[in-house]
Amino acid sequence: MKHFLTRLLLPLFMVNSAWATPNEETVRELSNSVLRVKVKLPNGSVGLGSAVVIARNEVITNCHVVTDATNVAVIVDGEPHAATAIKADWHHDLCMLTVENLDVPSVKIGASKNLQYEKSIFTIGYPDETKTPVSTFGVVKELFPMDDSVIIRASSSFRLGASGGGAFDDAGNLVGIITLKSRGDSPYYYYMPVEWVQALKSKPAQSLGIESEKPFWAMDAKQRPYFMQVVQPYIAQEWKTLLKVATQWVQTEPNTAESWFYLAAAEYATKDYSHAEEHFKKVLALNHQHSQAIDYLEKLAERTGNTHVALLN
């Protein structure tokens, strides 16, 4: 992959005392329901990914894991089990595979739309060429409304190979599918919502090898969602660019807290403190749990000497 995003898969086991971690037994049990995916490509090479068992003989993975594959299999106890059919949502990068006689327990599916900021989650997937699943831990950082659900950004990381793996809440419910990350030294990690997984179940199955389409995140830069367009200028501190993109975003999605956050961040950086304060408070009116907006308001209070800035109604 090139430009903003890369195909993925998971990192080393990480724990941070700032958030709760799930019961070890819960992680161990769920690890049985997350499988390695192996695909053969037309050029003879082998691709790797992850998948989550969501129902009898059905697993979910990313479409980019199986794109152009001539053969797809999931590995159970070292043995390959061939996929025989596919239900594809290319736009959202989610593909459901039929794997006959798959004697593996399925996970419980939660609700991405019910997640809250700073809510702890954990991931399970197969990074690189590891033969055993790996877990990472983090918290929900941002939620971006899209197509009747939300894209999840969380602090839990992953690396190449984990694509298609699962993100779970503390109760062990599947709430997201590991999918993509931004480029650079400080990447953002994104998960597709389980509501899109549920929607796939009603689609007709097709044979493997059907023609693929680009997912939303692989479109030309200006065709990508605004939540993707703001990342690089925000990280690179290109405030004029961020101001332009965020202004377009709030005009398009005035009820999305993140659109106002990035606009306010650009205004703060360009010393437009009056509008920054107004718009950070707009963020909190839409999402009172937005810790970054609260941090910025505290900075504004210190910078301007106005102690009322940080007071939230």
C-alpha positions, 0 to 999 in steps of 0.5 A, a space after each residue: 500500500 502507498 500514500 495515507 494507509 497501509 495494509 496491516 497486521 498486529 504488534 507486540 503485547 502492550 499494556 498501559 496502566 492508564 486503562 483497564 485490561 480484560 480478564 486473561 481468560 477472556 483474551 485466551 478464549 477469544 484468541 481461539 476465535 481469531 484465525 490466521 488467513 493465508 492467500 495465494 496470489 496470481 504471481 505465486 506469492 503468499 499473503 497473510 492476514 487475520 479473521 474472526 469467526 462470527 457464525 457457524 462456518 463464517 469468518 470476517 476479514 478485510 477485503 484487501 486481505 483476499 483481493 486477487 487471491 486464487 486460494 484462501 484458507 484459514 488456519 486451525 491448529 496448523 491445518 488449512 481450511 479452504 474458503 468456498 464462498 465470499 460476501 463482499 463489501 468492497 467499499 467498507 473493506 469487509 469480506 465474509 468468507 464461508 469455510 465449511 466444517 469449521 469447528 471453531 467457536 464464534 464471538 459475540 458481536 457488540 455495537 460500535 455505535 455504543 462505544 464511548 471515548 476513552 473506553 478501553 478495548 483490546 485487539 487480537 490478530 496475527 502480526 507478521 508471520 507469527 503462528 500465535 495470536 497477539 493482543 494489544 490494549 488501548 482506548 477509543 480516541 475518536 469516533 467518526 460517523 459514517 454510513 449508519 455507524 462509526 469508524 473507530 480510532 483507538 490507541 491500540 496499535 497493530 502491524 502488518 498481518 493483523 488486518 481482519 483481526 478483532 477489536 473487543 470491549 472489556 466484556 469480550 464483545 466484538 466491536 471493530 475489525 482491524 483495518 488500516 493505519 495512517 502513515 508516518 512515525 505517529 500513526 493513527 489506528 482505525 477499525 471498521 464497525 461491526 454494524 457493517 459486518 452485520 449488514 453483510 450477513 444478508 448479502 448473497 454469497 459469491 464464488 471466490 475470485 470476483 472482481 474487486 473494487 477500491 475501499 473508501 480509504 484507497 480513493 484519491 486524497 480529496 475523495 477520502 473522508 475528512 477524518 482521513 484528510 485532517 490527519 497529516 496536516 494536524 500531525 505535521 502542524 500545517 495549520 493553514 491546510 488543516 483550517 481549510 479542510 476542517 472548515 469544509 468538514 464542519 460545513 459538510 458534517 456540522 453535527 460531528 464533534 471531530 469536525 469542530 475539534 480539528 477546526 478549533 485546533 487549527 484556530 488555536 494554533 493560529 492564535 484565533 483564540 476567540 473562535 477556538 474557545 467557541 468551537 472547543 465548547 461546541 465539541 463538548 456540547 456534541 461530546 462531553 467526553 472529548 478529553 482533547 477538547 478539555 485539554 485545549 480549553 485548559 491551555 486557553 485558560 492559561 494562555 489568555 489568563 481567562 479562568 472562565 474559559 475552562 469552565 464547562 456548562 
